[in-house]
Amino acid sequence: MIPLSWFLVLSAILFCIGLYAVITRKNTIAILLGVELMLNAANINILAFWRYLYAPQGNIDGLILSLIVFVVAASETAVGLGLILSAYRRRKTVIAGEL
């Protein structure tokens, strides 16, 4: 069985990579991908803690919360890409500073 700390380290690394992408990138699509990485890191944390604390009791609240985060991430991606496409059609750029 994989220890909980490994999942937490993986989640922290993914979150830091996503945060780095959001802070340093100028391209709005790269920023959106960074936000997606951060949401996936949060999902790993949710599922890891659920697995080690509540799964043996038969509680599925962690799975439901993780599903909600997936739905929010998918809708955020759809809306974000729609906004980026609309802005690109008007301004012919996807650089965040110019939008």
C-alpha positions as MATLAB code, in Angstrom:
seq = 'MIPLSWFLVLSAILFCIGLYAVITRKNTIAILLGVELMLNAANINILAFWRYLYAPQGNIDGLILSLIVFVVAASETAVGLGLILSAYRRRKTVIAGEL';
ca = [
       0.000    0.000    0.000;
       1.327    3.426   -0.955;
       1.802    5.770    2.021;
      -0.291    8.942    2.283;
       2.827   11.112    2.264;
       3.649   10.072   -1.307;
       0.289   11.335   -2.520;
       0.766   14.586   -0.624;
       4.227   15.112   -2.116;
       2.911   14.405   -5.627;
       0.050   16.827   -5.052;
       2.399   19.526   -3.756;
       4.685   19.134   -6.780;
       1.754   19.365   -9.209;
       0.365   22.387   -7.385;
       3.748   24.155   -7.485;
       4.130   23.451  -11.206;
       0.631   24.832  -11.823;
       1.293   27.907   -9.693;
       4.566   28.510  -11.526;
       2.721   28.297  -14.851;
       0.066   30.769  -13.711;
       2.598   33.272  -12.377;
       5.196   33.167  -15.147;
       3.262   32.561  -18.369;
       1.895   35.325  -20.553;
      -0.168   33.067  -22.802;
      -3.716   32.740  -21.467;
      -4.007   29.117  -22.584;
      -0.889   28.225  -20.576;
      -2.359   30.049  -17.578;
      -5.555   28.017  -17.970;
      -3.507   24.804  -18.054;
      -1.734   25.877  -14.860;
      -5.064   26.362  -13.124;
      -6.108   22.894  -14.289;
      -2.939   21.411  -12.767;
      -3.719   23.106   -9.460;
      -7.272   21.731   -9.465;
      -5.953   18.244  -10.203;
      -3.511   18.565   -7.297;
      -6.422   19.437   -5.029;
      -8.295   16.410   -6.345;
      -5.364   14.141   -5.511;
      -5.390   15.500   -1.948;
      -9.134   15.001   -1.602;
      -8.995   11.427   -2.841;
      -5.887   10.526   -0.824;
      -7.366   11.734    2.451;
     -10.685   10.097    1.637;
      -8.966    6.790    0.906;
      -6.949    6.749    4.117;
      -9.568    8.187    6.491;
     -13.068    7.403    5.265;
     -13.010    4.647    2.634;
     -12.722    1.792    5.172;
     -15.948    3.041    6.791;
     -17.880    2.907    3.493;
     -18.300    6.698    3.301;
     -18.366    8.083   -0.269;
     -18.363   11.807    0.513;
     -14.779   12.189   -0.769;
     -15.701   10.675   -4.111;
     -18.663   13.018   -4.474;
     -16.523   16.052   -3.621;
     -13.906   14.912   -6.130;
     -16.589   14.540   -8.793;
     -17.781   18.086   -8.078;
     -14.200   19.383   -8.495;
     -13.932   17.525  -11.834;
     -17.189   19.082  -13.044;
     -16.056   22.555  -11.982;
     -12.696   22.062  -13.715;
     -14.379   20.926  -16.919;
     -16.818   23.836  -16.927;
     -14.007   26.271  -16.104;
     -12.052   24.964  -19.067;
     -15.024   25.264  -21.415;
     -15.857   28.809  -20.324;
     -12.198   29.855  -20.245;
     -11.498   28.566  -23.728;
     -14.659   30.243  -25.002;
     -13.525   33.563  -23.552;
     -10.023   33.120  -24.955;
     -11.380   32.361  -28.437;
     -13.679   35.374  -28.294;
     -10.837   37.637  -27.181;
      -8.556   36.244  -29.888;
     -11.129   36.958  -32.593;
     -11.396   40.580  -31.450;
      -7.795   41.412  -30.573;
      -5.790   38.785  -32.536;
      -3.697   37.906  -29.458;
      -3.789   35.517  -26.516;
      -1.199   37.357  -24.425;
      -2.754   38.063  -21.011;
      -1.150   41.499  -20.622;
      -2.561   42.728  -23.918;
      -6.098   41.485  -23.293;
];
